[in-house]
Amino acid sequence: MNVLVVGGAGYIGAHTVQALRERGHKVFVYDNLSTGNLEAVPEDIHFFEGDIRDGNFLRHIFAEYLIDAVVHFAACSLVGESMQDPAKYYNNNVVGTLSLLNAMKGAGVEYLLFSSTAAVYGEPTSLPITETALCQPTNVYGRTKLAIEWSLADYAQAYNLKYTALRYFNAAV
């Protein structure tokens, strides 16, 4: 399977790239390097420097490299910063993801694994937090991730997108 990892030069993305390779997938990395590190991308992996809001570039990659699935880690993710600069978060996280989804739809790419966050829950009313807990994010970062999840559900219903959203707290290897 040809897998495009957007945000693949970041911490979680780089570990995912390695895991996908170990399982025999052909992996491509797409990252704007705003927080990622090119040195985290193995030299034999095809790397594209680009922004997820660049739908034309994404469509070109999907077509030329016959991408089958996308793993999406490309997001601004600092809670405090999100409260100070919500425009940055809505533009990159929500608008960027819609650009990615539209490029996928245009290319017939149906599979997406999305890196969401437990911040979509806000302050829990009980512990442990289950997947059925009420989503009431208390910060812009969490709200943008929840908006993306709603978009994924809508795209799944209308366009047959097959997706999984991972809502984790802190990732560590």
Order of alpha helices (4+ residues) and beta strands (2+ residues): beta-alpha-beta-beta-alpha-beta-alpha-alpha-alpha-beta-alpha-beta
